[in-house]
Amino acid sequence: MTLFEAILLTVVTASTPLLIAAIGELVVERSGVLNLGVEGMMIMGAATGIAIAIVTGSSALGVAAAIGAGMLLAFLFAILTLGLATNQVAAGLSLAIFGIGLSGVVGAPFVGLQRAGIGRIEIPILSEIPFFGPLLFRQDPFVYASIALVIGVAWFLWRTKAGLVLRACGENPVSAHALGYPVLRIRLYAILFGGACAGLAGAYLSLVLTPFWTSGMTAGRGWIALAIVVFASWLPWRAMVGAYLFGGLTILQLHAQGAGIGVPSQLLSAMPYLITIVVLAAIMAVRRRGTVAPQALGTPFVPDR
């Protein structure tokens, strides 16, 4: 295996949790809801996933528990923002802080305990193809699931009536409600889907990427997933490009540190985040016709008003 091939494989691994979380948040925001609690749902998924996997000895149950934990926090967010029509930004930030704190409690008994990671799926014959074989046909199940999510979400949003209705709820919920569509219920389903994706991304961190638990292991990935959604202009295929771009920047700065480049390691570690901010600022600056975000994004909807 060449160095370049090894770097590409590592980029795919580093990008997968970002892509899964970003796709879930993209659906949420397309429905008109801004959930800033992705970081909290991800880290709760990581803590719950590794805890259940160690206790039961089953990685599958750990993944299911991580998805359930993400959905549970998402449901709490939905109660606040849909049921009580509270400010979505405040509720999302509170959810992120709550998830980070609760994950420390859940994961405390499992600090330092390791578990065998989830193995890769090798497709016979195809996985032996030089260069492309390991890259495309010898990956873990989460990588293939992330690609399937991109395809499925793109098809759902742009090729189905249900996807059209969901986007209508994000653009003009008053009109969608007037046509008889249950806006709050649709937004609830979107929020739960986003929570499930965030929990799944967290499970990837603790069961595949680094198969053990440590406090704060998400390391801001939830916030990066939010930035990727904006970078992608709320389009699934662009979200995939953004996730792999940021994953590549993360891996390159690690190799730069290993090569002994005469730059402080702290600056190299911060470089992917700084580049992300610069890219987002540049994108917003060149848009002459305003944002392409859903028109009702972040605006509470109360049917009887």
C-alpha positions as a printed Julia matrix, in Angstrom:
305×3 Matrix{Float64}:
   0.0     0.0    0.0
   1.43    3.33  -1.08
   1.51    6.36   1.2
  -1.0     8.17  -1.04
  -3.41    5.25  -0.89
  -3.06    5.06   2.89
  -3.81    8.79   3.18
  -6.94    8.44   1.03
  -8.2     5.56   3.15
  -7.65    7.64   6.28
  -9.47   10.6    4.72
 -12.52    8.41   4.05
 -12.48    7.23   7.65
 -12.17   10.75   9.06
 -14.88   12.14   6.77
 -17.57    9.51   7.37
 -18.9    10.77  10.75
 -18.98   14.33   9.39
 -20.98   13.23   6.35
 -23.51   11.2    8.35
 -24.15   14.01  10.83
 -24.3    16.67   8.09
 -26.85   14.73   6.01
 -29.11   14.38   9.04
 -28.87   18.09   9.86
 -29.47   18.97   6.22
 -32.87   17.24   6.33
 -33.71   19.0    9.6
 -32.88   22.42   8.19
 -34.74   21.71   4.97
 -37.86   21.33   7.11
 -37.28   24.82   8.55
 -35.73   23.85  11.89
 -32.24   24.89  13.01
 -30.81   22.36  15.46
 -27.49   23.49  16.88
 -27.38   20.5   19.23
 -25.66   18.14  16.79
 -22.51   18.06  18.93
 -24.48   16.96  21.99
 -26.36   14.25  20.1
 -23.14   12.95  18.51
 -21.24   12.65  21.77
 -24.22   11.0   23.48
 -24.31    8.5   20.62
 -20.61    7.83  21.11
 -20.94    7.32  24.88
 -24.11    5.22  24.72
 -22.84    3.13  21.8
 -19.58    2.08  23.44
 -21.28    1.54  26.81
 -23.95   -0.8   25.44
 -21.44   -2.57  23.18
 -19.16   -3.32  26.14
 -21.99   -4.37  28.48
 -23.77   -6.62  25.97
 -20.81   -7.67  23.88
 -22.7    -6.72  20.72
 -21.63   -3.91  18.42
 -25.0    -4.05  16.66
 -26.8    -3.29  19.93
 -24.29   -0.53  20.58
 -25.09    1.1   17.24
 -28.83    0.75  17.85
 -28.44    2.31  21.31
 -26.42    5.2   19.87
 -29.13    5.9   17.32
 -31.74    5.73  20.08
 -29.78    8.16  22.26
 -29.51   10.65  19.42
 -33.23   10.37  18.71
 -34.08   10.79  22.4
 -32.18   14.07  22.63
 -33.69   15.14  19.32
 -37.15   14.43  20.7
 -36.37   16.6   23.72
 -35.34   19.36  21.32
 -38.59   18.87  19.39
 -40.67   19.25  22.56
 -39.01   22.57  23.26
 -39.06   24.01  19.74
 -42.21   22.49  18.26
 -44.37   21.92  21.31
 -43.42   25.03  23.26
 -42.24   27.16  20.29
 -39.09   28.22  22.13
 -36.13   29.85  20.41
 -34.4    27.23  18.28
 -30.91   28.66  18.67
 -31.13   28.74  22.47
 -32.66   25.26  22.63
 -30.0    23.84  20.33
 -27.12   25.34  22.29
 -28.64   24.05  25.52
 -28.98   20.59  23.96
 -25.31   20.6   22.94
 -24.17   21.55  26.44
 -26.55   19.05  28.06
 -25.39   16.23  25.77
 -21.72   16.9   26.44
 -22.29   16.87  30.2
 -24.54   13.8   30.2
 -22.11   11.85  28.01
 -19.44   12.34  30.65
 -21.7    10.69  33.22
 -22.71    7.82  30.92
 -19.18    7.13  29.74
 -17.39    7.54  33.09
 -17.44    3.8   33.99
 -15.99    2.89  30.59
 -13.0     5.23  30.42
  -9.95    3.27  29.32
 -11.92    0.16  28.34
 -11.31   -0.94  24.76
 -13.44   -3.01  22.45
 -12.65   -4.61  19.13
 -13.77   -2.27  16.37
 -16.31   -3.1   13.7
 -14.52   -4.82  10.82
 -14.46   -3.92   7.16
 -16.59   -5.46   4.42
 -14.41   -7.01   1.72
 -16.05   -7.63  -1.63
 -14.37  -10.7   -3.2
 -12.18  -10.1   -6.26
 -13.07   -6.39  -6.44
 -11.29   -5.65  -3.16
  -8.05   -7.03  -4.67
  -7.95   -4.44  -7.46
  -4.83   -2.3   -6.99
  -5.51    1.13  -5.47
  -9.26    1.23  -6.15
  -9.98   -2.11  -4.47
  -9.2    -1.13  -0.86
 -10.56    2.38  -1.41
 -13.96    1.39  -2.82
 -14.56   -2.25  -1.96
 -12.88   -2.77   1.42
 -14.55   -0.32   3.81
 -16.5    -0.57   7.04
 -20.34   -0.66   6.93
 -20.62    2.99   8.05
 -18.84    4.23   4.92
 -21.32    2.45   2.65
 -24.19    3.61   4.87
 -23.07    7.24   4.55
 -23.05    7.01   0.74
 -26.46    5.33   0.8
 -27.74    8.18   2.99
 -26.57   10.79   0.48
 -28.26    8.98  -2.4
 -31.42    8.29  -0.4
 -31.8    11.83   0.94
 -31.14   13.37  -2.5
 -33.77   11.11  -4.03
 -36.25   11.78  -1.23
 -35.92   15.56  -1.29
 -36.01   16.05  -5.06
 -37.86   13.04  -6.46
 -40.73   12.35  -4.07
 -43.88   14.16  -3.04
 -43.01   13.72   0.64
 -39.68   15.45   0.03
 -41.42   18.3   -1.75
 -43.8    18.72   1.19
 -40.89   18.72   3.65
 -39.12   21.43   1.66
 -42.36   23.39   1.51
 -42.52   23.31   5.31
 -39.06   24.88   5.36
 -39.89   27.54   2.79
 -43.42   28.58   3.79
 -44.98   26.61   6.65
 -48.08   28.84   6.68
 -48.93   27.93   3.1
 -48.15   24.25   3.71
 -50.46   24.28   6.74
 -53.18   26.01   4.72
 -52.99   23.18   2.17
 -53.63   20.68   4.95
 -50.14   19.35   5.6
 -49.18   18.65   9.25
 -46.18   20.96   9.47
 -45.28   20.18  13.08
 -45.48   16.43  12.54
 -43.31   16.64   9.42
 -40.76   18.74  11.29
 -40.82   16.23  14.15
 -39.96   13.37  11.78
 -37.14   15.45  10.29
 -35.73   16.25  13.74
 -35.82   12.59  14.76
 -34.06   11.6   11.54
 -31.37   14.19  12.24
 -30.96   12.85  15.77
 -30.64    9.3   14.47
 -27.91   10.36  12.03
 -26.05   12.28  14.75
 -26.21    9.26  17.06
 -24.98    7.0   14.25
 -22.07    9.37  13.6
 -21.22    9.23  17.3
 -21.29    5.43  17.25
 -18.79    5.51  14.41
 -16.38    7.51  16.53
 -16.41    5.15  19.52
 -16.93    1.81  17.75
 -14.86    2.22  14.56
 -12.6     5.28  14.43
 -11.25    4.94  17.99
 -12.88    1.9   19.66
 -12.83    3.25  23.2
 -14.42    6.07  25.15
 -12.84    9.35  26.14
 -14.57   12.52  27.23
 -14.97   15.09  24.46
 -14.04   12.65  21.71
 -16.28   14.4   19.16
 -13.81   17.32  19.25
 -16.17   19.79  17.61
 -17.26   17.53  14.75
 -20.91   18.4   15.41
 -20.21   22.07  14.81
 -18.28   21.23  11.64
 -21.27   19.22  10.41
 -23.39   22.35  10.81
 -20.85   24.34   8.78
 -20.83   21.67   6.07
 -24.6    22.08   5.59
 -24.1    25.79   4.89
 -21.06   25.07   2.71
 -23.2    22.66   0.69
 -26.0    25.2    0.19
 -28.37   22.62   1.68
 -27.71   20.12  -1.15
 -26.81   16.47  -0.3
 -24.16   15.98  -2.99
 -22.33   19.14  -1.98
 -22.48   18.02   1.63
 -20.59   14.91   0.62
 -17.91   17.03  -1.07
 -17.69   19.31   1.97
 -17.34   16.39   4.39
 -14.52   14.82   2.42
 -12.85   18.2    1.97
 -12.78   18.84   5.71
 -11.76   15.24   6.42
  -8.89   15.67   4.0
  -7.76   18.88   5.68
  -7.81   17.15   9.06
  -5.66   14.27   7.85
  -3.23   16.48   5.96
  -2.53   18.58   9.05
  -1.76   15.37  10.98
   0.72   14.29   8.29
   2.19   17.8    8.3
   2.83   17.5   12.03
   4.38   14.07  11.53
   6.67   15.43   8.83
   8.08   17.93  11.3
   7.1    21.08   9.42
   8.4    24.12  11.29
   4.96   25.38  12.26
   3.46   25.18  15.78
   1.34   22.03  16.12
  -1.47   24.06  17.66
  -1.72   26.17  14.5
  -1.74   23.07  12.29
  -4.5    21.52  14.41
  -6.58   24.69  14.11
  -5.96   25.03  10.36
  -8.93   22.89   9.17
 -11.31   24.93  11.32
  -9.82   28.23  10.16
 -10.05   27.17   6.51
 -13.67   26.14   7.03
 -14.5    29.59   8.44
 -12.72   31.32   5.53
 -14.53   29.17   2.95
 -17.93   29.81   4.55
 -17.27   33.56   4.71
 -16.18   33.6    1.06
 -19.27   31.69  -0.05
 -21.6    34.05   1.77
 -19.73   37.09   0.39
 -20.04   36.1   -3.28
 -23.76   35.42  -3.1
 -25.32   38.47  -4.63
 -28.91   37.35  -4.33
 -28.84   36.53  -0.67
 -28.8    33.15   1.04
 -30.2    29.96  -0.44
 -31.25   28.73   2.98
 -34.86   27.68   3.53
 -36.87   30.88   4.03
 -38.43   29.79   7.32
 -35.23   28.32   8.8
 -35.11   28.96  12.54
 -38.61   30.48  12.69
 -41.04   28.76  15.1
 -44.41   27.81  13.65
 -47.6    27.8   15.7
 -50.63   26.59  13.69
 -53.27   28.66  15.51
 -51.52   31.99  14.89
